[in-house]
Amino acid sequence: MKTIHISADREYDVKVDVDFTVQLSDLARDRTRVAIVFSESMKARIPTFDSGDTEYFYLPIPDGEAGKSASVLVHAWNWLGAAGFTRTDLIVGIGGGAVTDFAGYLAASWLRGIDWVAIPTTIAGMVDAAVGGKTGINSDYGKNLIGAFHSPISVLIDPVWLETLSDRDFAAGLAEVVKCGFIRDQRILDLMHAKTLHDIRSSREVTLELIERSVAVKALVVSGDFKESFDREILNYGHTFGHAVELLSKYSLRHGECVSIGMAYIAYLSERLGIISSDIRALHIETLSGLGLPISYKGAEWPELLAAMKVDKKSRGNTLRFVVITEVGKTQRLENPIESELYAAYERLCQ
Ligand SMILES: NC(=O)c1ccc[n+]([C@@H]2O[C@H](COP(=O)([O-])OP(=O)(O)OC[C@H]3O[C@@H](n4cnc5c(N)ncnc54)[C@H](O)[C@@H]3O)[C@@H](O)[C@H]2O)c1
């Protein structure tokens, strides 16, 4: 087991390579009631917990983004009320990022904040969503518009969940791992060098080291800057263009696939602007394509993409902002690059 400590609104540990059933029984020991929140599609994989005087309650919610809704939240509040959940009880989210975002927000909003535990079951959840204390649900006006910063008391990463992930979801989760490599950790890129998705999946050791290192990158950033300001923004490397692609694809692409396209775009743009060398641009393309992630784009037209980037949350007023790297591990902000260069990078991406 490897433990990564996070110091934010509270101190807590992310434990990598644990048996979640054993760890959860320990954490639940002194609680009267524990709510297990999970998505309906994962029902068969949720064990029945039984320990001492603790009473366990099980709350299935709709799969994916449908679960992160106000109506499901209202149902969950009523359910907690009926079960008599008090300030000293515990909520546990077992699932992908959608479930841990929802469970965390349920915990944040119940009695002005009760303890919760995240048990992420996707790579994206393990290295990103469950770490850092951002919780929330969607509104009819957009994703993640309702939320709170409310860190869990523990994050438990059990590799048993990885076995059933599809190759597509596994690769999409690795896009965030590649991002962590470029913004902070050369070793991640070295571990992935010349590796295919199959090479990585078939090595438990490499997979776990990649997860640990990515969690460590996120931990470093969120510990230094719990709320959103520039340091935390570096986690959005590749996301300005990626979010625009995601929005315009109407969420038909996985988030990680959009981030992959976004990193390819920022690599082309940065090379054009002389911010990175052609070698670093090539490293982006080789690493992402080696994992089977998309590195080109044939979707929306340029004016739509530009408009979507301008409403991205990293843009302030009329300023279009990107996170760029100058070399592996060194980030900086790029504001309002010349539009002809933005367009030229888009054309390169479309080739
Ligand atoms: N809070 C944050 O900081 C943060 C950061 C990034 C993403 N997010 C959120 O995370 C969500 C995306 O998370 P995600 O990519 O994990 O998607 P997800 O939670 O929607 O899960 C994707 C699919 O995988 C299934 N699944 C989950 N675990 C599985 C397993 N072990 N085996 C087989 N199938 C499994 C789910 O049922 C679902 O159908 C989004 O809602 C996003 O907004 C939050």
The ligand as a Gaussian input file, in Angstrom:
#p B3LYP/6-31G(d) Opt

LIG

0 1
 N      -14.477000      16.452000      -8.688000
 C      -13.523000      16.584000      -9.568000
 O      -12.480000      17.205000      -9.299000
 C      -13.676000      15.939000     -10.901000
 C      -12.573000      15.854000     -11.757000
 C      -12.732000      15.201000     -12.968000
 C      -13.973000      14.657000     -13.324000
 N      -15.010000      14.798000     -12.474000
 C      -16.319000      14.215000     -12.823000
 O      -16.166000      12.808000     -12.956000
 C      -17.143000      12.323000     -13.871000
 C      -16.477000      11.413000     -14.863000
 O      -15.935000      10.337000     -14.166000
 P      -15.647000       8.947000     -14.898000
 O      -14.816000       9.193000     -16.102000
 O      -15.145000       8.031000     -13.849000
 O      -17.081000       8.534000     -15.469000
 P      -18.377000       7.883000     -14.777000
 O      -18.391000       8.052000     -13.332000
 O      -19.545000       8.393000     -15.545000
 O      -18.182000       6.330000     -15.111000
 C      -18.086000       5.917000     -16.460000
 C      -18.767000       4.570000     -16.647000
 O      -17.961000       3.531000     -16.100000
 C      -18.758000       2.665000     -15.289000
 N      -17.849000       2.090000     -14.313000
 C      -17.393000       2.655000     -13.182000
 N      -16.492000       1.846000     -12.587000
 C      -16.391000       0.754000     -13.355000
 C      -15.621000      -0.441000     -13.265000
 N      -14.725000      -0.637000     -12.279000
 N      -15.762000      -1.378000     -14.225000
 C      -16.635000      -1.181000     -15.260000
 N      -17.381000      -0.069000     -15.412000
 C      -17.258000       0.889000     -14.465000
 C      -19.814000       3.567000     -14.748000
 O      -20.938000       2.838000     -14.301000
 C      -20.115000       4.458000     -15.946000
 O      -21.005000       3.838000     -16.823000
 C      -17.792000      13.528000     -14.487000
 O      -19.055000      13.731000     -13.910000
 C      -16.861000      14.672000     -14.137000
 O      -17.544000      15.911000     -14.029000
 C      -14.888000      15.401000     -11.273000

